[in-house]
Amino acid sequence: MTRILINDIGRQLANHLPDIESAVLTTMRSGQFVLGPKVSEFEIAFADYCGVGHAVGVGNGTDALEIALRALDIGPGDRVLTVANAGGYASSAIRTCGATPLYVDVDESTMQVSVTAFAKALELRPHAAIITHLFGKLAPIDHLISMAEGTNMALIEDCAQAHGARLGKRSAGTFGVMGCFSFYPTKNLGALGDGGAVITNDPYLAEKIKSLRQYGWQAKYQVTRSGGRNSRLDEMQAAVLLARLPSLDKNNERRREIADEYRHGIRHPYIRFPDRGGRSDVVHLLVIQCKHRAALRVHLESNDIASDIHYPQPDHRQPAYIDEEILLPVTEKLVSEILTLPCYPAMTGSEVQRVIEACNGFPIHDI
């Protein structure tokens, strides 16, 4: 029996291989590898896809978050509102800027930031917020934007898992002042290595981001902004992303189809699905809840089905940052129950059915 992986990148690339090989070969022959025409072409195409005025390619998704914060002059003494269940990437960017994360709890039914907790945290007057569209579903971004009106808090969207997610006619990353993307190979729009981008409708912020991604230069070797770094999307990755972008919506739709099959097919009393679905969900990860997670993982493994946990440790309980005074009861409850099942566009129907049958066959008497 062939093992079912969480994410088979090789199979996903297979359908795009001729276009990718052609794009890479053309770039190799061009002799331009850093901030050349392919990066500019991708920035224009991705901005158009998202429906914004500007996209700026950077080295990776975490750099995108950090540079977005620095573009807002976030630094020591500032507090940035975020969640603690999203893998630590926002926390890393906030701390690298010298700022302090202001963690808020999440909603158990969606695993996204809690609107109630968000409203309460606004009373502490954070300087900025990073709202993560976790697992591919948009957070309640329209409500959050409305609640933040009249405050001085800038809202940044972490769209690393939400390429192509939409609410009405608007795409992930277009609600806040900036949207930050990762193009890590496992993402819905993935490169063949690291890559990222920041999108915005603000031309001043776009120019600032371009400067900060390259040492804070205004012109070559002329540093006019502090906090700059070397974080540039390279030509090869831009060429790959250009080749894969036209298939993004089709692949997202296949992810939704698989997720729907799971929801309708898995009927086990110990397995629960969070509230998800619709065009606002591009199903980057298919995450379920199970109070008997360890036993379920063993059962799936016995059926040659991989699983994973996204994420096993909340940010405020990481050894480097542990803070016993921070209480996030829903976040900590979810961490003990969440489990990720295989879900990617190249999965076959028979593989999806194998996962469904294995989940339904999870023996209750062994628990």
N, C-alpha and C positions, 0 to 999 in steps of 0.2 A: 504494500500500500504506500503510495507516494505521500510524503509529509506535506501538510498544508502549512505554509509559512504565514507569519503575521503580515508580511509585506514582501512580495517577490519583485524587486526592482528590475531584475534582468528581464523578466517576462513583460513587465510594463514598457520597457524600452524597446522590445522587439519590434513592435508595430511602427515605431518611429525611427528605427535604426538607419534606413537609407537617408532620411532627411538630416538626421544628426551627424552621420558620417560626412555627408556633403558639406554641412555647415562648418564642422571642425576642420575639414581639409581646406576649405576656402579661407578660413581664418589663419590657418598655418601658413598658407602661401602668401597671405597679405603682409606678413612681417610686422603686424601691429597687434600687440597683446594686452595693453593696459590703457583703459579709457580711450579706445579708438572708435571707429564707426559702428561696430556691432553693439557696443554699450549704448551709444546714442540712439541707435535704431530700436533697441529693446526698450529703452526708457520711454521713447515716444509711443511705442506699441502698447506697453503695459499701462501707461497713463491713459491712453485711449480706451483700453479694455476696462479699466476701473472707472473711467469717467471723471478724471481730474486733469488739472492743468499741468502737473509736474510729477515726474518720477525720477528718483536719483538712486542709481545702483551703488550698493556698498558691499563690504566683504562678507557679511552674514547677518542673520536676523537679530542676534543680540547686539551687534554693532549698530544696527538700524535703530533699536530702542535707545541705546546710549546716546547716539548722535542726535536723535530727536529730542531727548531731554536736554542735551547741551545746547541745542539750537534755541531752547526756551530759557537758557541761562539757569537751569536747575543745578544746584550745587550744595555744599555743606550748609546744614541748618534747615534745608527744605525738606518737606515731607511729601511723599508721592503715594497716593492711594493705589492699592492693587490687591489681588487675591494671592493666596498661598498654595493653591492646588494646581498650578500650571507649569510645573517643572523647574522653576527657579530662574528662568531667563529674564523676566522683568526685574526680579530681585537683584540679580547680578548687575544689570544695567544701572539700576538705581544706586546701588552701593558703590559701583565704580565711579559714579559722578560725585560721590561723597554725600549724597542725600540719604534719607531714612525712609524705608518702606512703612506705609501705614496700611496694615493688613485688615481686610474686611472679610466676613464670612460669605459663604455661597448659599444658593438655594438648593435644597436637596433634590427637588424634582427636575432641575435642569443642570445642576453642577456649575452654573454660571454665577457671576457676582450677584449677591442678594440686593435687590432694590432697597429694601428696608435698611440693611447694613450700610449701603452706600449713602443713603439719606442721613443716617446717624453720623457717619464719618465726616460729612460735609460741615458739621458743626465745629470740627477741629481745624477747619480752613486749610486743607492741603493745598500745596502750590500747583500740583499736577496730578493726573490720574492716568494709569495705564490699564486699559480695559482689554482683557484677553477674550477673544472669541474662541473658547475652548472646544477642542475636538472637532472643529469645523462648523459649529453652530454659532450664529451671531448672539452675543449677549443682548440683554434688553436695551440696546444702545439708544433707541429713540427716547425711552423714558429717562435714561441717564443723562442724555444731552439736555433734555428739558429741565431736569432737576438741577443741573449745573449752571443753567442760565442765571445771570446776575451775580455769580461768584467770579473770583479772579482765577479760578482753577482751569488750566488747559487740559483737554482730554486727548490722550494719544491712544490709538487703537493698535493692539497687538494682533495682527492678522496672519501670523505665521502658519496657522492651521486652517485658514478660512479663505483661501484664494477662490474668488468667484461666488462667495456667499452673498445673497442679495436680500434686501428688504424693499419691496416695491421695485422702483427703478434704480435704487442706489446700492452700490457695492460696498462690501467690507472695506474699511479704510477711508471712506469719504464722509463720515459723520463727524469725527473729531477734527482737530486742527492738523493732525498728521496720522497716517496709517503706516505701520511697519510690517514688512514681510520677510520671511525666510524662504530661500530656495534650496534648502538642504535636500539631498536626493530623495528622501522619503516623503517630501511634501507633495500636495496635490499638483503643484507646478514645481518640479524638482530639476535641479541642475545635475552635473556629474561631479559635483564637489560643493563647497560652500558658496553661498551668495545671498544677497539680501537687497532690499530696496525700501526707501521711504517715499510715500506719496503725499501730496498736499496741493491745495488750491492757492496757497499763499506764495507768490513769487519771491518775496523777501526771505521766507523760510527756506525755499528751495535753493536759493543762492547761498544761504548760510550753510545748509547741509552739504552742498558741493564743496565749499571751502573746508568744512570740518572733516570730510572724508579724506582729505589730502592735506594733512598737517596744519590746517588753518590758513593755507595760502590764499592770497588775493591774486597774486601772479606767481610764477615759478620762483621758488626760493624766497618769497616775500611773505612772511607770516604776519597776518593782521588780526587773527582771532586765536585766543587761547583755547585749549581743550581739543585741538585738532589731533588727528591720528592718521595712520595709513590704513584705510579701509575702502578698497576699491573693487567693484565688480570687474572681473577680468573679461577679456574679449571672448575667450573660449566658452565660458559659462554663459555669457550673453547670447552667443550664437546658438547654444543648445536650448536655451530658454525660448528664443525666437522660434525655433523649430517645433517646440512642444506647446507653445501658447495656443495655437489654433485648436488643439484637441482638448483643452482644459474643460470646457463646458460639457462636452460629450462624456469625458471621463468622470466628471462630477455626477452626472446623471446616472452613470452605471453604479457609482458608489451608493447613491440613493436607492436604486433598485435592490441592491444586495441588502442594504439596511432594512428595507421594507420586507424582504423575504424573511430575514431573521425575526423581525417583530411579529409577523403573522405566523411564522412556522415554529418558533420556540415557545413551547407551552410547558414550562416547568415551574412548580410552586416556589422554588428557591431562586429563580432568576428573574430580575426586574430590569426594565429599560427606562432610562430617563426620558423626559419629555423632549422630543426632537422631531425633525422632519421639515418638509417644505423647501422652498428655494433658499431659505435663510440657513440651511444646513447642507454643507458639502461633505459631511461624514469623513473627515480626515482620519478619525479613529472611531471604531465602533465599540463603545464602552458600555458594559452592563454592570449590574450590582448583584452580589451574591454573598450572603452572610457566611457561607461555607466555601469561600473562595479557594482556599488551599486544596481542599478535597476535589473541587471542580477542576482545578488546574491539573492535578494528578490524573483525573479521569480523561481529560482532553488529551494529555500527553500519551496516555495508553492507547489512544486512537490516532496517534501521529498528527495531532493538531496543536500547533503552537499557540501560546497566549502570552500576554505581557501585562504589566501594571503601569498605567500612566495616571498618576505618578506615585511611587511608594512612600515618599517622605514629604510632608508639607514644608514649605520654605521656613516657617518659624520654628521648626523642629530639626532643622539641619544642624549637625554638630558645630559648624563654624559660627552659627548665628542664633543658637537656641535661646529662647526667651520664655521662661516659664510664666511670665505675667500675661502673655498674649493668649486669649481664649477664643478658639474658633471651633466650636463643638461640631458643626455640620461638616466642615472641612475634614476634621479628624475622623469622624464616623465614616465618611465616604472613602477615605484612604484605606480603611480596613476592609472595604467591600468591593471596590471597583476592579474590573477585569476587562482587558481588551481582547476582542476576538478578531480573527483575520477578516479584512475587508479592504480590497483594492480592485481597481478596474479590470485587471487581467484574470481575476478568479473566474472559474467556470461554474456553470450551474450545478454540476455534480459535486463540486467542492463545497459550494454553499450548502447543499443538501446534506453533505457529510457532517458539516459543523452543526447544522440544525438537529440532525438525528443524534449526534453525540451529546449535545446539550440536553435533549429530551430524554436520553438514556442515562443521565446522571443518576446513579442509584441512591435513593433516599435512605435505604436501610443501612448503608455503609457509614452514614453520618452520625 
